[in-house]
Structure formats: structure tokens, C-alpha cells
Amino acid sequence: MTATQAVPTLLLIAIAAVLAPILSDASRRLVPVPEVVIQIVLGILIGPSVLALTRPSSVVTALSDLGLTYLMFLAGLELDVSRMREGRFSRAVTAWLGSLVLALGVGALLHATGLVLDTVVVGLCLTTTALTTLLPILRDSGVLKSSFGPTVLSVGAIGEFGPILAVALLLTSHDDRLTVLTLVLFTAVAVAAALLAVRVHPPRLVAMLGRHLHSSSQLPVRISVTLVVFLVYLATKLSLDVLLGAFAAGVIVRLFIRGENTEQITSKLEAIGFGFLIPIFFIETGINLDLHALEHQPRVLLLVPVFALLFLFTRGLPTLVVYRRVLDRAQLTALSILSSTALPLVVVITTIGVDEHKMKPQNASALVAAGMLSVLVFPILGLRPLRAKAQTPPSEEAISGGDP
């Protein structure tokens, strides 16, 4: 399909992208519905499963892939290492590794029963945390500005970076030794770029970037986008997943733009993603969702709440165990539930699984639907104990604030 033929589908996606925040805002009076859920639902509505208003298009698919890549870039951009250290970073890593072991065990059990085709694909889906989806909710609720914020950020960031790294290691190459070598090479390049970003800030360069921040050239933004494309290209050439390159680019850009113009540059980069590319990815996800499998196969429909509970089991339980001695009851409950929220990477991993014939399309639909359910329900449940705590007089019992 040519670009011109793709315009009607793009117009529908654009209309859906405009309606999504309006509907999300209107839903706050009853049950707050995250915008990403509404985007996927609107995609289902205009897609072949319901109204069949859209047509397959290589142009839309390319923009959707770019939106996914940019989503991972913004996830890396949100990675503030200094704040993550405040949030007990080592515990976040330990909790995720526990989730990985538990999830692979669950995946092996499901594979043994014949319910799924591959242990790893399902297992990785169960280890993710939807930090990029949670961030607007956490900002609006004031969690990020609280002393609890760095802990949520640490757990969420590892819940995104860990699965991305695991995808690069386990799903995109058949030669383990070659994968490890290329991953080491990619890491070396990324670390070198990060060190350059931290240490090299010549006054003339800083002044030039400042001058062009508000000009038509938008030089800092162009440099950031160029870095994304470069690291994605490098990851592709090394047979690694492009998401790893995008995430690394976000981390490096975050290090480079530290200073008085950080918020301005970040807002411009977020405008490109959330204002244009990322909604295309989520809406097309809804368009491609196999709704008929959920409607006509009761067993597949039953998998939706099962997978949602497995998110809580495999992601929430290790978090609960690892942080039990350093958080109070309200924070611990909130953290374990919020860490179980999953969606963007579930979409990514299931897409890879279906493309490589390692996952049944109906199971992919059930996992995505479970991710939507988790994004809809878990933030509400997770924030409830924090709100109750805020309305309760402080307890005289001292709560430990550091690692024992």
C-alpha cells in the first residue's frame, strides 16, 4: 500500500489519538481509565474485529514500529540513576531476578501442559513492569515527589530494562556465544557514549546547543534523535533487539542533557513521542488484536484473568519478599501491586513470539488483554493503601528507612 492509500487509516488513528485523552479524562468521575487502555480499545473498535474501518498498511506498520522504538527511548530517558540509588537499586535487581526465575518456572509448567508453545516467551511477559504507562498516574497522584518515589522508579525501571535485555539474549539469536559477544560490544559502545556524555561539555558546545534550543533547527532534539537512530542501527547490525538500542540511547541522552535546559529538552522529546509516534503503536496494537479468539474460545477468554493473576504472582511476590523489611505495610502493598502492572513490553514480546512461531496468536491476545486489565485495575488497587496511609495519623512505630 502506498503512502496515499494509507492516509484514511492514519486519519482514523489520529482521531483515536485525540479522543483517547479526552475519554480518559472523562472517565475520572467514575473509574479512572489510563489513556493507553483507551487507545488500544479504540484500535480494536476501528480494526477488523469490530468496524473494519482500517486496512493493512506498511506505512502504518513502519510508524508503529518507530513508535515502539521511541517508547523504549523515553523509558531510558526516565532512568535517573541517582534517584534509583535512593530507591534501593540492588533490591530492585534482586526482586526482578526472583521474578525471572519464578516466571520461567510458571512458563515451563504451562508449556508442559501444552497450553503454550514456548517457556521463555511467556516467562518474559510475566516479568515486565509498565513503568512508562504508570508514570503519568504516579505523577498525578504525587507518588514520584514523595520519599517512596525513587523506590517505585527503581523497581519499574528494572522491570523494563531486565526484560529488554533478556529479549536481546534469549529471543533474537540462536548462537548464545555470539549473542554474549555482541552484547558486550554493544555495551562497550554505549558505556563509552555515556562517559562522553557525562564528561565532555565544552562551553562553546553548550552555548551553541542553548542558542539552537528554541530556534528552527532544534539542534539538541536532532542530536538526540540521531543518537537513537545510531544505537538502534548498531543493535540491528549486531543482531540484537532494536529496543535495547533505543533504551540505551534514552539513558545516554539523559546523562548528556543534565543542566538548566533538561526539562525543556525532555518536554520536546516527549512531545515527539506521546504527541505523534507512540499513540500509533498502541492503537495499531488494538487494530491487530485477535478479538475473535477471545470471543469464540472460552478457554482463551479464561486465560485473561489467569495471566493477570500470574503477573501479581511472578512480579509482585518477589517484590513483596525483597522489600518486606525496608517498607511499611502500605508502601509494600502498593509497590508489589504497581510492579505487577504490565502492558507495553507484553505487546512487544508477544509480537516477537508470534512472528517467530513461539507463541499461539490466541495466547498473545490473552496476554495483551491481561496487560490491559492490569493497567486498568492494579494502579487503582496499588494507590489505595497509600491514600489511606496519607489520611491516617502517623504511627509511633519507627519504620526503617534503609537496607538492614
Secondary structure as GFF3:
##gff-version 3
##sequence-region A 1 404
A	DSSP	alpha_helix	3	26	.	.	.	ID=ss1
A	DSSP	three_ten_helix	27	29	.	.	.	ID=ss2
A	DSSP	alpha_helix	35	46	.	.	.	ID=ss3
A	DSSP	alpha_helix	58	77	.	.	.	ID=ss4
A	DSSP	alpha_helix	81	86	.	.	.	ID=ss5
A	DSSP	alpha_helix	89	112	.	.	.	ID=ss6
A	DSSP	alpha_helix	119	125	.	.	.	ID=ss7
A	DSSP	alpha_helix	131	141	.	.	.	ID=ss8
A	DSSP	alpha_helix	149	170	.	.	.	ID=ss9
A	DSSP	alpha_helix	176	199	.	.	.	ID=ss10
A	DSSP	alpha_helix	203	212	.	.	.	ID=ss11
A	DSSP	alpha_helix	219	237	.	.	.	ID=ss12
A	DSSP	alpha_helix	242	256	.	.	.	ID=ss13
A	DSSP	alpha_helix	262	272	.	.	.	ID=ss14
A	DSSP	pi_helix	273	277	.	.	.	ID=ss15
A	DSSP	alpha_helix	278	288	.	.	.	ID=ss16
A	DSSP	alpha_helix	291	296	.	.	.	ID=ss17
A	DSSP	alpha_helix	298	311	.	.	.	ID=ss18
A	DSSP	pi_helix	312	316	.	.	.	ID=ss19
A	DSSP	alpha_helix	317	322	.	.	.	ID=ss20
A	DSSP	alpha_helix	329	338	.	.	.	ID=ss21
A	DSSP	alpha_helix	344	355	.	.	.	ID=ss22
A	DSSP	alpha_helix	361	390	.	.	.	ID=ss23
###
